[in-house]
Amino acid sequence: MIRSMTGFGRGETEADGYLFRVEIKSVNHRYFNVNLRLPREFSHLENRLAGVLSSRVERGHLNLGLDVETAAGGGSRGPRLDREVLDGYLEIVESLEGLWNVRKGGVTVEALLGLPGVIAWEDEAIELDDASFLAGAESALEAALLGLIESRETEGRALESDLRDRLATIESWRAKIEERAPLREARERERLRAKIAELIGDLDEMLVERLEKEVVLLADRLDVAEELTRMAAHLELFGAELDADGAVGRKLTFILQEMLREANTIGSKANDPEMQQAAIEIKSEIEKMREQAENVE
């Protein structure tokens, strides 16, 4: 079963008097890429949590946010006056005295407190050692991962259904080409006979040379059997990959590239409106499948 690279998961757990909350969002990415936001004092543990993610998710760009607060509520020490910043503002006010009739007495406390940086909100210190923090963080992370994987699998099922429908459509068009090919071959052979008849009166080396060229061109122009056979094999392989476990997105993209190559060759060889139209329809479906496959893990 395939999985999408788009998903979301949330998890939380309570441990050692703290509440751990984890949110994970994932989007398309060619490889595995992760961006983590942890409490500042535990940022050195990012690689540990990234390793947990990479063991469960193979492709996609993941954004993980981890918040920790006391289980009783709160989560900050409250406001703190930054005297250094305030003194800087006051120095500016004093330097403006006498200019444009600016008076320090006209500056209110409320105005000062509203200036950027004067009031700072400090996060509450998390009084946990690394081991205790990791225990709570990994527990919440596991819950978030379960939600993330479930959402990716849900979207994956929708992707799989769409891809299988398009596989069936391509096979239908391929079968029409296969059915039409013998009729086209018979018509081309008749055309060749007519051309040979035109040349019967000139039994010389020029005739032989022209006949040989016609035979070579005919053989190359008519034969799409190999392309049709390879196309059928690609369709079967693609369906098998949809049933496989693990990350198959890049395999699906490669198979679609090969399918497009065969469709282009069939279209260039067809020399028949119905076969060419069928080849165009096949290429259209392949392009739509490639867009979908880009979101498969």
C-alpha positions as CSV (number, residue, x, y, z in Angstrom):
1,M,0.0,0.0,0.0
2,I,1.4,3.4,-1.0
3,R,1.6,6.4,1.3
4,S,1.3,10.1,0.5
5,M,4.0,12.5,1.6
6,T,1.4,15.0,2.8
7,G,0.1,14.5,6.3
8,F,-0.4,15.8,9.8
9,G,-0.1,14.3,13.2
10,R,-0.5,15.6,16.8
11,G,0.4,13.8,20.1
12,E,0.8,14.7,23.7
13,T,1.8,13.0,26.9
14,E,2.2,13.9,30.5
15,A,5.4,12.9,32.4
16,D,7.3,14.1,35.4
17,G,4.8,17.0,36.0
18,Y,5.1,18.3,32.5
19,L,2.8,18.2,29.4
20,F,4.6,17.4,26.1
21,R,2.8,18.4,22.9
22,V,4.1,17.5,19.4
23,E,2.8,18.5,16.0
24,I,4.2,17.2,12.7
25,K,3.3,18.5,9.3
26,S,4.7,16.8,6.1
27,V,4.8,17.9,2.5
28,N,6.4,16.6,-0.7
29,H,10.2,16.4,-1.0
30,R,12.5,14.4,-3.2
31,Y,14.3,13.1,-0.1
32,F,13.9,13.0,3.7
33,N,14.2,16.5,5.2
34,V,13.2,17.7,8.7
35,N,12.9,21.0,10.5
36,L,12.6,20.7,14.3
37,R,11.6,23.4,16.9
38,L,12.4,22.3,20.5
39,P,12.6,24.3,23.8
40,R,15.9,26.2,23.6
41,E,17.6,24.3,26.5
42,F,17.1,21.0,24.7
43,S,17.9,22.0,21.2
44,H,21.1,19.8,21.3
45,L,18.7,16.8,21.2
46,E,17.3,17.6,17.8
47,N,19.4,14.9,16.1
48,R,18.0,12.2,18.4
49,L,14.4,13.1,17.6
50,A,15.3,13.5,13.9
51,G,16.6,9.9,14.0
52,V,13.3,8.7,15.4
53,L,11.5,10.4,12.5
54,S,13.8,9.0,9.8
55,S,13.3,5.5,11.1
56,R,9.5,5.8,10.4
57,V,9.3,8.1,7.4
58,E,11.5,7.7,4.3
59,R,10.6,10.7,2.2
60,G,9.1,14.1,2.6
61,H,9.8,17.5,4.2
62,L,8.7,17.4,7.9
63,N,8.1,20.3,10.2
64,L,8.0,19.2,13.9
65,G,7.1,21.5,16.8
66,L,7.5,20.4,20.4
67,D,6.1,22.5,23.3
68,V,6.5,21.7,27.0
69,E,4.7,23.2,29.9
70,T,3.9,22.3,33.5
71,A,1.0,19.9,33.8
72,A,-0.7,22.3,36.1
73,G,-0.8,24.9,33.4
74,G,1.1,28.1,32.8
75,G,4.2,27.7,30.8
76,S,5.9,31.1,31.3
77,R,7.4,33.1,34.2
78,G,5.3,36.1,33.1
79,P,6.5,39.6,32.1
80,R,9.9,41.0,32.9
81,L,11.1,44.5,32.7
82,D,14.2,44.8,30.5
83,R,16.0,47.8,32.2
84,E,18.7,47.9,29.7
85,V,16.3,48.4,26.8
86,L,14.2,50.9,28.9
87,D,17.3,52.9,29.8
88,G,18.2,53.1,26.1
89,Y,14.8,54.6,25.3
90,L,15.1,57.1,28.1
91,E,18.5,58.2,26.8
92,I,16.9,58.9,23.4
93,V,14.1,60.9,25.0
94,E,16.7,63.0,27.0
95,S,18.7,63.6,23.9
96,L,15.6,65.0,22.2
97,E,14.9,67.5,25.0
98,G,15.2,71.0,23.7
99,L,14.5,69.8,20.1
100,W,11.1,70.5,18.7
101,N,9.9,71.3,22.3
102,V,10.1,67.6,23.3
103,R,9.7,67.3,27.0
104,K,10.6,64.1,28.9
105,G,7.7,64.8,31.3
106,G,5.3,64.2,28.4
107,V,6.3,60.6,28.0
108,T,3.9,58.4,30.0
109,V,4.7,55.1,31.7
110,E,2.1,53.4,29.4
111,A,3.9,54.6,26.4
112,L,7.3,53.4,27.6
113,L,5.9,50.0,28.5
114,G,4.4,49.7,25.0
115,L,7.8,50.2,23.3
116,P,9.3,47.0,21.7
117,G,11.5,45.0,24.0
118,V,10.8,46.9,27.2
119,I,8.6,44.0,28.5
120,A,10.0,40.5,27.8
121,W,8.1,37.3,28.4
122,E,10.3,34.5,29.6
123,D,9.6,30.9,29.1
124,E,9.4,28.8,32.2
125,A,12.6,26.8,32.9
126,I,12.0,23.1,32.2
127,E,13.6,21.4,35.2
128,L,14.3,18.0,33.5
129,D,17.4,16.2,32.6
130,D,18.0,15.0,29.1
131,A,16.8,11.5,29.8
132,S,13.5,12.6,31.4
133,F,13.0,15.1,28.6
134,L,13.6,12.5,25.9
135,A,11.2,10.0,27.6
136,G,8.4,12.5,27.5
137,A,9.2,13.9,24.1
138,E,9.5,10.5,22.4
139,S,6.2,9.4,23.9
140,A,4.4,12.4,22.5
141,L,6.3,12.0,19.2
142,E,5.2,8.4,18.9
143,A,1.6,9.5,19.2
144,A,2.1,12.2,16.6
145,L,3.8,9.8,14.3
146,L,0.9,7.4,14.4
147,G,-1.5,10.2,13.4
148,L,0.9,11.4,10.7
149,I,1.3,7.9,9.2
150,E,-2.4,7.3,9.3
151,S,-3.2,10.5,7.5
152,R,-0.5,9.7,4.9
153,E,-2.0,6.3,4.4
154,T,-5.5,7.7,4.0
155,E,-4.4,10.0,1.3
156,G,-2.3,7.2,-0.2
157,R,-5.4,5.1,-0.6
158,A,-7.0,7.9,-2.6
159,L,-3.8,8.3,-4.7
160,E,-3.7,4.5,-5.4
161,S,-7.4,4.4,-6.5
162,D,-6.7,7.3,-9.0
163,L,-3.5,5.7,-10.3
164,R,-5.2,2.3,-10.8
165,D,-8.1,3.9,-12.7
166,R,-5.6,5.6,-15.0
167,L,-3.6,2.3,-15.5
168,A,-6.9,0.7,-16.7
169,T,-7.4,3.7,-19.1
170,I,-3.9,3.3,-20.5
171,E,-4.4,-0.4,-21.0
172,S,-7.6,0.2,-22.8
173,W,-5.9,2.6,-25.2
174,R,-2.9,0.2,-25.6
175,A,-5.3,-2.6,-26.5
176,K,-6.9,-0.4,-29.2
177,I,-3.5,0.2,-30.7
178,E,-2.7,-3.5,-30.6
179,E,-6.0,-4.2,-32.4
180,R,-5.5,-1.5,-35.0
181,A,-1.9,-2.3,-35.8
182,P,-2.6,-5.3,-38.2
183,L,-5.0,-3.2,-40.2
184,R,-2.5,-0.5,-40.5
185,E,0.2,-3.0,-41.6
186,A,-2.1,-4.4,-44.3
187,R,-2.7,-0.9,-45.7
188,E,1.0,-0.1,-45.7
189,R,1.8,-3.3,-47.5
190,E,-0.7,-2.6,-50.2
191,R,0.8,0.9,-50.6
192,L,4.2,-0.8,-51.0
193,R,2.8,-3.1,-53.7
194,A,1.4,-0.2,-55.6
195,K,4.7,1.6,-55.5
196,I,6.5,-1.5,-56.7
197,A,4.1,-1.8,-59.6
198,E,5.0,1.7,-60.6
199,L,8.6,0.7,-60.8
200,I,8.2,-2.6,-62.7
201,G,9.1,-0.9,-66.0
202,D,12.5,0.2,-64.7
203,L,14.3,-3.1,-64.1
204,D,17.7,-1.6,-63.2
205,E,19.9,-1.0,-60.2
206,M,17.8,2.1,-59.3
207,L,14.8,-0.1,-58.9
208,V,16.6,-2.5,-56.6
209,E,18.0,0.3,-54.4
210,R,14.6,2.0,-54.1
211,L,12.9,-1.3,-53.2
212,E,15.4,-2.0,-50.5
213,K,14.9,1.4,-49.0
214,E,11.1,0.9,-49.0
215,V,11.4,-2.5,-47.3
216,V,13.7,-1.0,-44.6
217,L,11.3,1.9,-44.0
218,L,8.3,-0.3,-44.0
219,A,9.8,-2.7,-41.4
220,D,10.7,0.2,-39.1
221,R,7.5,2.1,-39.7
222,L,5.1,-0.7,-39.1
223,D,6.5,-2.6,-36.2
224,V,5.1,-1.3,-32.8
225,A,4.8,-4.8,-31.4
226,E,7.9,-4.4,-29.2
227,E,6.7,-1.1,-27.8
228,L,3.3,-2.5,-27.1
229,T,4.8,-5.5,-25.3
230,R,7.0,-3.3,-23.2
231,M,4.1,-1.0,-22.4
232,A,2.1,-3.9,-21.1
233,A,5.1,-5.0,-19.0
234,H,5.4,-1.5,-17.5
235,L,1.7,-1.4,-16.7
236,E,2.0,-4.7,-14.9
237,L,5.1,-3.6,-12.9
238,F,3.5,-0.3,-11.9
239,G,0.5,-2.2,-10.5
240,A,2.8,-4.5,-8.6
241,E,4.6,-1.5,-7.1
242,L,1.3,-0.1,-5.9
243,D,0.9,-3.3,-3.8
244,A,4.5,-3.2,-2.4
245,D,5.4,-2.0,1.1
246,G,7.8,0.9,1.7
247,A,8.7,4.0,-0.3
248,V,8.0,3.3,-3.9
249,G,7.4,6.9,-5.2
250,R,10.7,7.1,-7.1
251,K,10.2,3.7,-8.7
252,L,6.8,4.8,-9.9
253,T,8.2,7.9,-11.4
254,F,10.9,5.9,-13.2
255,I,8.3,3.4,-14.6
256,L,6.2,6.3,-15.9
257,Q,9.2,7.8,-17.7
258,E,9.7,4.5,-19.5
259,M,6.0,4.3,-20.3
260,L,6.2,7.8,-21.8
261,R,9.1,6.8,-23.9
262,E,7.2,3.9,-25.4
263,A,4.1,6.0,-26.0
264,N,6.2,8.6,-27.9
265,T,7.8,5.9,-30.0
266,I,4.4,4.4,-30.8
267,G,3.0,7.8,-31.8
268,S,5.9,8.6,-34.1
269,K,5.7,5.2,-35.8
270,A,1.9,5.0,-36.1
271,N,1.3,6.8,-39.4
272,D,-2.4,6.2,-38.6
273,P,-4.8,8.8,-37.1
274,E,-6.5,6.4,-34.8
275,M,-3.3,5.0,-33.4
276,Q,-1.8,8.4,-33.0
277,Q,-4.8,9.6,-31.1
278,A,-4.6,6.6,-28.8
279,A,-0.9,7.4,-28.2
280,I,-1.8,11.0,-27.3
281,E,-4.4,9.8,-24.8
282,I,-1.9,7.5,-23.3
283,K,0.6,10.3,-22.9
284,S,-2.0,12.5,-21.3
285,E,-2.8,9.9,-18.7
286,I,0.9,9.3,-18.0
287,E,1.4,13.0,-17.4
288,K,-1.5,13.1,-14.9
289,M,0.0,10.0,-13.2
290,R,3.4,11.6,-12.9
291,E,1.8,14.6,-11.0
292,Q,0.2,12.1,-8.6
293,A,3.4,10.0,-8.2
294,E,5.3,13.1,-7.1
295,N,3.3,13.0,-3.9
296,V,3.9,9.2,-3.2
297,E,6.4,8.4,-0.5
